[in-house]
Every structure is written in C-alpha cells, then in structure tokens.
Amino acid sequence: MLKSVYEQNFLQKMPDGTVKQVNPFTGTQVWTVPGRGKRPTVNKKADEEKKFVSEGVENFCAFCPSNYLKTPPEKSRLVKNADGTFSILENLKASQLFETTAEFRRIPNLFEIISYEYWEKNYAYVISDKANAHREAYIAEPEGKEHVLDIVHAKLKMSGLSREEIDSISSGRKLKMANSFFAGGHELIVGKRHFIEGATSESEKASSGSMTPEMHYQYINFTIQALKDIYLTNRYVRYVTVFQNWLNQAGASFDHLHKQLVAIDGISASNAAEFELARKNPNVYNDFAVNYAGYQNLVFAENDYAVAFADFGHRYPTLAIYSKAERNQPWNQKPEQVRGMSDLVHACHAAMGSEIPCNEEWYYRPPEVDVAVPWHILIKWRISNPAGFEAVTKIFVNTIDPWTLRDRIVGRLFELRKEEKIAKGIKIAAECDCTPNCLMYNPQIQPTAANPYAMRGRGTTMDM
C-alpha cells in the first residue's frame, strides 16, 4: 500500500547541506552536494559573442526560411494573416513554398528514429490515400519531383553511399524511397527564426522563451494538431512521444528551434511502470507531484489552467508544468486550457533564458491506456554530464537543488512580468494558491466550493 503524501520523504536536507532526492515515479536517486551548485549553467565559447547582423530572410541552417527546399516536403505550415489571425496550409506543392512565410512548418525528419520501412515491413502499413494524393500531386510538378530526388540524393550521400552507387539507383526507386517524406511517423515542428529579430550576436538565438505568449501558444497548438493527426493516420501507432532538444548540448542537430514527434508501436517499460503506479493510486500525480511540491514550497507559478514547480528526483534540474484540465490528452482540451499550459511553459523558458541547453518532454495518456494521467511537460536543464560516479552507484549528482532552482526562476519571472513579456494572469511564488488536488485528471476529485480551482479548466470535446 502506498504511503500518504504526508509520510513520504522524497526530499531530505542533510546537516552539511547535501540534498537527497528520490523521484516518486521512477525511483531515481539524486544528490545535490554543496559547492557543486556553484558551477556555471552556461559555458560560452569564445566565438559565441561574435558580432553579426541577422538577415531579414535568414539563411543560417537547413531550417531557415531561405531553405524550404533543403528539407523534405512539408506536410503543413502555420501562417500569419494580414489581420493578425493564423491559418494552417496543408500539402503545399514545391511551386507554392515561397508564396507565404511559415511561422512554423511541419516537416518529416530526414533520418527517422523509427522509419517508414519499419511500419511497412513489420505491419504491412500502406501509405494513406490522403498522403499518397499529396505525394502524387507534389512529384507531378517538375520542380516537386526535382526537390524530392534532390533530398533523397542528399540522404543517400549522408548515409555513406558514393556518387556511383547513388546514380545506379533508378529514379522510380528513389521516388518510392520518398514515401517516408509523405507518410512517415517522425516529424518536426520548425520555427521561423534562427535568431531573434535584430540580433547582433550569435548568443541571441530564437528560443521558446523569446517568443510572445501568443506565438508560443500557436507553436504548442500546431504541435498538438500534428500529434493527433499521427494517431489518426497510422492505426498501428500506440504512442507518440513529443520532445524538444534545445541547443547542441541537449542533442539538437541544429540550434534552430524545433519540436520532434516520434510514433512508436508500444508503450515503453518506463511509461508502463508509471501507468501502473497511477492505477494503484489514481491520485498519485496530485499526491506525489503537485501537492508534495506545494508542501515543500516548490510551486513557483500558477494560472487557472496549469501549475508549475521545481521538480525533484531528476538527473538534471527540472521544471514541471502540469495541466489542471480533466481531459488527459492535449488534443481534447479547450483552447483556453491549452493556452494556460502554453503560457506557463513559455514563462519557464523565458525565465531560464535561451542560453541554457534543455530538453522539453511531453507526457500524457495515450489513446489505448485506460489509466488517468494528466498532461504535463518537463523542462530539463542539460548542464552536466553523468560520469563514473553515477554509472557505478546509480546515484545522480544534480548540481542545483529544487529550492535553489525555484529561487532562480522566481526572481526572473517577476522581472518578466514587469516588462510585460509573459502572459497576464500568472501568479508567482507566494501568490500561488497551491490548492490541494488541483489537478482534475482524476475523476474521483470533484469540483466543490471548498476547492475552487477544481472548478476551472473543465469541459472538453470527445475522448479518443
């Protein structure tokens, strides 16, 4: 039988200042040792402050807007209209790519983690009629066919094939290889800018936190639409993982903002273990995440629809943002609920700045799982490398304890609010209500007058 939240000791501060942490969901052991936390979170290289002038239409990497033809054919793009509204354009042809400027693009990953061939050969997966129609229309244009063949050629070259070997492959076979561009399950959501507008140094990269709250919401919402579409397109998909690697130290191939979505044909052992924990204690995410964080004074931001706190028991300093909504899946939440989550995620990125490498990880209930799990996002600062000590002991040294992490974020949040750079309606630090059981994912928690936050953020469309 699981202990109550009052009996748990996930955080323990020793007399010498050492903080011992245990992750309630994974059992990961973490220590924060005095003195180690004074190490810098940003290690700048000498050339990172090199002066330059960011171009109007950027051309710094393959993801920049000058290089639409250097990535595989896009599935859709989000554009800003003259009246300030946004529209999604789907299945554009090569001849149409430069007629509009994409705020965000949904494109295939050139080197998939789980390839189209995986689904084709293991499940007899067949490209959908919609995707095949896009493929046929795209290559029917001479410039579209040339674009597809150029990308296939580039992929084969990067895979190690010689020019002679590539030339020996027929155009028909190369076009068949391009099925993954139109029907694969590993996709990217790519932002428009490489650097912030008017940047004068290479450290001024366009990050999640450098956006406006409105644009960040569009980014999140566009990602959610892609997430839902992947499930609907391939019936063999059991889980779609969503993550964002920011900067090279966090695993990014390009220091250009993008999220990744990867379709998987099963639930990982780690996720399955967490779902089983939630089955045994349906209120575990309230008990051992948000409630416990509140009792430890780790909650640093809150609005009507989400709550953020300095998390514990992770290898890296981690910010956690939990949706209060009753629905467990982001595509089934109301726009204001999604925006509430987006606003807190954006505020976290803005407070930490664009120079800290990090991973943004999404967690939610996949369609086939019958256990209630709230949508939540973890932002992990990749500021240290596990080494021999961690490998031998399985105890990880996290250089910043949760309370110190909270303090770093809180001070900056107040500054950003004063500068009007984060969304309105965000409560900070002591302003937060920290109402117990504020996460409504658990149907056993019902809204009452005594729990007013439980009455907000409810109501959704159909579940999948």
C-alpha positions in Angstrom: 0.0 0.0 0.0 1.4 3.4 -1.0 2.1 5.8 1.9 0.3 9.1 2.1 1.9 12.3 0.9 2.5 13.3 4.5 4.6 10.1 5.1 6.8 10.5 2.1 10.3 11.7 2.2 11.2 12.4 -1.4 13.4 15.4 -0.3 15.9 15.3 2.6 18.3 18.0 3.5 21.3 16.8 5.5 23.0 18.9 8.2 26.0 19.6 5.9 23.7 21.0 3.2 23.5 17.9 0.9 20.1 17.4 -0.5 19.0 13.8 -1.2 16.1 13.3 -3.7 14.0 10.4 -4.8 11.8 10.5 -7.8 8.4 9.2 -6.7 7.6 7.9 -10.2 10.9 6.3 -11.3 12.7 5.7 -8.1 15.8 7.6 -9.4 18.1 8.7 -6.6 19.7 12.2 -6.9 22.1 14.1 -4.6 22.8 17.8 -4.7 26.2 18.4 -3.0 27.2 21.8 -1.5 29.6 23.6 -3.8 28.7 21.7 -7.0 25.8 24.0 -7.5 28.1 27.0 -7.9 29.2 25.7 -11.3 28.1 27.9 -14.2 24.9 26.8 -16.0 26.2 28.4 -19.2 29.6 27.7 -20.7 30.1 30.2 -23.5 32.7 29.6 -26.2 34.8 32.4 -27.3 33.1 32.7 -30.7 29.5 32.8 -29.3 29.7 36.5 -28.9 30.9 37.1 -32.5 29.1 40.2 -33.8 27.0 40.0 -36.9 23.7 41.2 -38.3 20.8 38.8 -38.6 19.3 38.8 -42.1 15.7 39.6 -42.9 15.2 36.2 -44.5 17.6 34.0 -42.6 19.9 31.5 -44.2 21.9 30.0 -41.3 20.9 26.4 -41.5 18.6 24.0 -43.4 15.6 25.0 -41.2 15.8 28.7 -42.1 13.1 30.2 -44.3 15.5 30.7 -47.2 16.0 26.9 -47.4 12.5 25.4 -47.7 13.9 23.2 -50.5 16.7 21.8 -48.3 14.2 19.8 -46.1 11.8 17.1 -47.2 8.3 18.3 -48.5 6.4 19.8 -45.7 3.0 18.4 -44.6 1.6 21.7 -43.4 2.6 25.2 -42.3 1.1 27.8 -40.0 1.0 31.3 -41.5 0.0 34.7 -40.0 -2.7 36.5 -41.9 -2.8 40.3 -42.6 -5.5 40.7 -39.9 -3.3 39.0 -37.3 -5.1 35.7 -37.3 -3.4 32.4 -38.2 -4.2 29.7 -40.8 -2.8 26.2 -41.5 -1.9 25.5 -45.1 -1.7 21.8 -45.9 0.1 19.8 -48.6 1.6 22.7 -50.5 3.4 22.0 -53.8 7.0 22.9 -54.4 5.9 25.9 -56.6 3.9 27.3 -53.6 6.5 27.1 -50.9 7.8 30.7 -51.2 4.4 32.3 -51.8 3.9 32.6 -48.0 6.2 32.8 -45.0 5.7 30.0 -42.5 5.7 30.8 -38.8 6.0 27.1 -38.2 6.4 24.2 -40.5 5.5 20.5 -40.0 8.1 18.5 -41.9 9.4 14.9 -41.9 12.6 14.1 -40.2 15.2 13.1 -42.8 16.7 10.5 -40.6 13.8 8.9 -38.7 14.3 7.1 -35.4 11.5 4.7 -36.4 11.4 4.6 -40.1 8.5 4.4 -42.6 10.0 1.0 -43.6 9.6 -0.2 -40.0 5.9 0.2 -40.3 5.7 -1.1 -43.8 7.7 -4.3 -43.3 6.6 -5.1 -39.7 2.9 -4.2 -40.0 2.2 -4.1 -43.8 1.4 -0.5 -43.4 0.3 1.2 -46.6 0.5 4.9 -47.3 -2.9 6.5 -46.7 -5.0 7.9 -49.6 -4.5 11.4 -48.4 -0.8 11.1 -48.1 -0.5 9.4 -51.4 -2.5 12.1 -53.1 -0.1 14.7 -51.7 2.8 12.7 -52.9 1.4 12.3 -56.4 0.5 16.0 -56.7 3.9 17.0 -55.4 6.0 14.9 -57.8 3.7 15.7 -60.7 5.3 19.2 -60.8 8.8 19.2 -62.3 10.1 21.3 -59.5 8.5 19.0 -57.0 10.0 15.9 -58.5 13.4 17.5 -58.6 13.1 18.6 -55.0 12.2 15.1 -53.9 15.0 13.5 -55.8 17.5 16.1 -54.5 16.5 15.3 -50.9 16.7 11.5 -51.5 20.2 12.0 -53.1 21.3 14.1 -50.1 20.1 11.5 -47.7 21.9 8.7 -49.5 25.1 10.7 -49.7 25.0 11.4 -45.9 24.3 7.7 -45.4 27.7 7.0 -46.9 26.9 5.9 -50.5 29.2 7.0 -53.3 28.1 9.1 -56.3 28.3 6.0 -58.4 26.2 4.0 -56.1 23.6 6.7 -55.9 23.5 7.1 -59.7 22.9 3.4 -60.1 19.6 3.7 -58.3 16.7 4.4 -60.6 14.5 7.4 -60.3 11.5 5.2 -59.7 13.2 3.5 -56.8 14.3 6.8 -55.3 10.7 8.2 -55.6 9.5 5.1 -53.7 12.1 5.8 -51.0 10.4 9.2 -50.7 7.2 7.6 -49.3 8.7 8.3 -45.9 8.5 12.0 -46.6 4.7 11.8 -47.0 3.7 9.0 -44.7 6.4 8.6 -42.0 5.9 8.9 -38.3 8.8 11.0 -37.2 8.1 14.7 -37.8 9.5 18.1 -36.8 7.7 21.3 -36.0 10.2 24.0 -37.0 10.1 27.6 -36.0 10.6 30.5 -38.4 13.6 32.3 -37.0 17.1 31.1 -36.2 18.0 34.3 -34.3 15.7 36.9 -32.7 14.8 39.8 -34.9 17.5 42.4 -34.8 20.1 40.1 -33.2 23.7 41.3 -33.3 25.5 38.4 -31.7 25.4 34.6 -32.0 24.1 34.1 -28.5 20.8 35.7 -29.4 19.1 32.6 -30.8 15.3 32.5 -31.2 14.2 30.2 -28.4 10.8 29.2 -27.0 11.2 32.0 -24.4 12.0 34.7 -26.9 8.5 34.3 -28.5 5.5 36.3 -27.4 3.0 34.3 -25.4 0.6 34.3 -28.4 3.2 32.9 -30.8 4.2 30.3 -28.3 0.6 29.2 -28.0 0.4 28.9 -31.8 3.6 26.7 -31.6 2.1 24.4 -28.9 -1.3 24.2 -30.7 0.2 23.5 -34.1 2.3 20.7 -32.4 -0.9 19.2 -30.8 -2.7 19.1 -34.2 0.3 17.2 -35.7 0.2 14.8 -32.7 -3.4 14.0 -33.1 -3.0 13.6 -36.9 -0.3 11.0 -36.5 -2.5 8.8 -34.3 -5.4 9.1 -36.8 -3.1 8.4 -39.8 -1.5 5.1 -38.6 -3.6 2.7 -36.7 -0.6 0.7 -35.5 0.8 3.7 -33.5 0.4 3.1 -29.8 2.3 6.2 -28.5 3.7 9.4 -30.0 6.5 10.9 -28.0 6.9 14.7 -28.2 10.1 16.4 -27.2 12.2 19.5 -27.9 16.0 19.4 -27.8 17.3 23.0 -27.4 21.0 23.5 -28.3 23.6 21.1 -29.3 24.5 20.0 -25.7 20.9 18.8 -25.4 21.0 16.7 -28.5 19.9 19.2 -31.2 21.3 18.7 -34.7 20.6 22.4 -35.4 20.5 25.3 -33.0 17.2 26.3 -34.6 14.0 25.9 -32.6 12.0 22.7 -33.4 10.0 20.0 -31.7 10.0 16.4 -32.6 7.2 13.8 -32.7 8.0 10.2 -33.0 5.4 7.4 -33.4 6.0 4.2 -31.5 4.3 0.8 -31.7 4.2 0.2 -28.0 4.4 1.7 -24.5 7.9 1.9 -23.1 8.7 0.0 -19.9 9.3 3.2 -18.0 6.0 4.7 -19.1 4.2 1.4 -18.4 5.6 1.3 -14.8 4.4 4.9 -14.2 0.9 4.0 -15.6 0.8 1.0 -13.2 1.7 3.3 -10.3 -1.2 5.6 -11.4 -3.5 2.5 -11.5 -2.7 1.6 -7.9 -3.1 5.2 -6.7 -5.4 7.2 -9.1 -4.5 10.4 -7.3 -0.7 9.9 -7.4 0.0 13.0 -9.6 -1.7 15.2 -7.1 -0.3 13.4 -4.1 3.3 12.9 -5.1 3.8 15.7 -7.6 1.8 18.9 -7.2 0.6 18.5 -3.6 4.1 17.5 -2.4 5.7 20.3 -4.3 3.3 22.7 -2.6 4.1 21.5 0.8 7.8 21.9 0.1 7.3 25.5 -1.3 8.5 24.4 -4.7 5.5 25.8 -6.7 6.6 29.0 -8.4 3.9 29.8 -10.9 0.2 29.1 -11.5 -2.8 30.2 -13.5 -6.4 28.9 -13.8 -5.4 26.0 -16.0 -1.9 24.9 -15.0 0.7 24.9 -12.3 4.5 24.9 -12.4 7.0 23.8 -9.8 10.7 22.9 -9.3 10.7 19.2 -9.7 12.7 16.6 -7.7 14.4 13.3 -8.3 15.7 14.0 -11.8 19.3 13.8 -13.2 19.1 17.4 -14.3 17.5 20.5 -12.8 13.9 20.2 -13.9 10.9 22.5 -14.2 7.5 20.7 -14.2 4.3 22.1 -15.7 1.0 20.2 -15.1 -2.3 20.8 -16.8 -5.2 21.1 -14.3 -7.7 20.0 -17.0 -9.9 17.0 -16.6 -9.0 15.6 -20.0 -5.7 13.7 -20.1 -4.9 14.4 -23.8 -3.9 17.8 -25.1 -6.0 17.5 -28.4 -9.1 17.1 -26.3 -8.7 20.2 -24.2 -10.3 23.5 -24.7 -8.3 26.3 -26.3 -8.1 28.2 -23.0 -6.8 25.1 -21.3 -4.1 24.6 -23.9 -3.2 28.3 -23.7 -2.9 28.1 -19.9 -0.4 25.3 -20.3 1.4 27.1 -23.0 1.6 30.3 -21.0 3.4 28.6 -18.1 5.7 26.6 -20.4 6.6 29.9 -22.2 7.2 31.7 -18.9 9.6 28.9 -17.8 11.6 29.1 -21.0 11.6 32.9 -20.8 12.8 32.9 -17.2 15.7 30.4 -17.8 16.8 32.3 -21.0 17.9 31.0 -24.4 21.5 30.0 -23.4 20.8 27.0 -21.2 20.6 23.7 -23.2 17.5 21.8 -22.3 15.0 19.1 -23.2 11.3 19.7 -23.2 9.4 16.4 -22.7 5.7 15.9 -23.0 3.7 13.3 -21.0 0.0 12.4 -21.4 -2.3 9.4 -21.6 -2.0 7.6 -25.0 -5.4 6.5 -26.5 -5.1 2.9 -25.7 -4.3 3.4 -22.0 -7.2 3.4 -19.6 -5.4 5.0 -16.6 -5.9 8.7 -15.9 -2.7 10.6 -16.4 -2.5 14.4 -16.6 -0.8 16.2 -19.5 2.4 17.5 -18.1 5.7 18.9 -19.5 9.1 18.6 -18.0 11.9 21.1 -18.9 15.3 19.6 -18.0 18.4 21.7 -18.0 21.3 19.8 -19.6 24.1 21.5 -17.7 26.1 18.5 -16.5 27.2 15.1 -17.8 26.7 11.9 -15.8 30.0 10.2 -15.4 31.7 7.3 -13.5 30.2 8.0 -10.1 26.6 7.9 -11.5 27.4 4.8 -13.6 28.7 2.9 -10.6 26.3 4.0 -7.9 23.2 4.8 -9.9 23.0 7.9 -7.7 23.0 11.0 -9.9 24.6 14.3 -9.0 22.2 17.2 -9.8 24.1 20.5 -9.3 21.1 22.6 -8.4 18.6 21.6 -5.6 14.9 22.3 -6.2 14.7 25.2 -3.8 17.6 27.0 -5.5 16.1 26.3 -8.9 12.8 27.8 -7.7 14.6 30.9 -6.5 16.4 31.4 -9.8 13.1 31.2 -11.7 11.0 33.3 -9.4 13.2 36.4 -9.5 13.3 36.4 -13.2 9.5 35.8 -13.5 8.8 39.0 -11.6 11.1 40.9 -13.9 9.5 39.5 -17.0 6.0 40.3 -15.7 7.1 43.9 -15.1 8.4 44.0 -18.6 5.1 42.5 -19.9 7.0 39.7 -21.6 5.0 36.8 -20.1 1.2 36.2 -20.2 -1.1 38.0 -17.9 -2.9 36.0 -15.2 0.2 34.1 -14.0 0.6 34.1 -10.2 4.1 33.9 -9.0 5.6 32.3 -5.8 3.6 33.3 -2.7 0.8 34.5 -4.9 0.0 30.9 -6.0 -3.0 29.3 -4.3 -1.4 25.8 -4.1 -4.9 24.3 -3.6 -4.6 20.6 -2.8 -5.7 18.2 -5.5 -5.9 21.0 -8.1 -5.3 18.5 -11.0 -8.7 17.4 -12.3 -7.4 14.4 -14.3 -8.6 12.1 -11.6 -12.4 11.6 -11.9 -12.6 10.9 -8.2 -11.7 14.6 -7.5 -14.9 16.5 -7.9 -15.3 20.3 -8.0 -16.5 21.9 -4.8 -16.9 25.3 -3.4 -14.0 24.4 -1.0 -11.8 23.6 -3.9 -12.5 26.5 -6.4 -9.6 25.7 -8.7 -11.1 22.2 -9.2 -14.0 24.0 -10.9 -11.8 25.7 -13.5 -10.4 24.3 -16.8 -13.2 21.6 -17.1 -15.2 20.6 -20.0 -13.8 19.1 -23.3 -14.6 17.5 -26.6 -14.8 13.8 -27.1 -12.1 11.5 -26.0 -10.1 9.3 -28.4 
